[in-house]
Amino acid sequence: MAKARRQEALRITLTRSPIGTPKSHRVWLRGLGLRRIRHTVVRPNTSQVQGLIHKLSYMITVEKVT
């Protein structure tokens, strides 16, 4: 029987205001579940989430959850 792999999680926090950013960046923030400054969400470490993190890296901070 194969062991289930425990997937890493990422804690993502919005640190800058999305005011003045392109509309697509605001839509991506909503896709991550971030609504306001200092709002934190926990998301699985998948390639889709990493792509969003790469696009929004100038306005969010990311930490690994252990």
N, C-alpha and C positions, 0 to 999 in steps of 0.2 A: 504494500500500500504506500502510495506516495504521500510525503508530508506536504501540508498546505504551506505555501510561502507567505510569510507576513510581509505585506507591502508597506514600504515607508510612507510616512505622511509628511506634509509640509504645512507649516503655519505661515500664512500670508497676511500681512498687515498693510493697509493703505496709509501712506505717510504724507502724501501731497494731495492737494485738491485737484479734482479733474476739471475744474473750471478753466476754460481756454485751451483744452486739449481737443484733438480731433474727435468727432462723434464716434468713430469706430473704437477708439480707446475707451470711451465711456461705456459703450456696449460690452466690450470685453471685460471691464470691471464688474459689470452686472452679471456677466456670465460666470465669473469667479465667486460671486456672492458678496462683493464688497460694496457697501452703500455709503459710508461716511468716513471721514478721517479718523484714524486710530481704530477702525473696525477690523477685527481679526477673524479669519476663517481657517479651518483645517481642511486640506484637500489631499487626495492621494497623489503620489509622485508618478504621474503618467506622462507620456510624451505630449499629450494635448495640453495638460496644465503647464508643463515646462515651456511650451511654445508661447502661451499667454504670458507667463512670467518674463520670458525674453522680451516680448513686445512692450511690456509695462514696467520694465525694470527701473525706470527713472522715477516712478511714483510709488513703489511698493518695497517692502522688506520681506525676506524669506528666511525661515529657520526650519531646520529639521526637527521633527517631533520624535522623541525616543520612547 
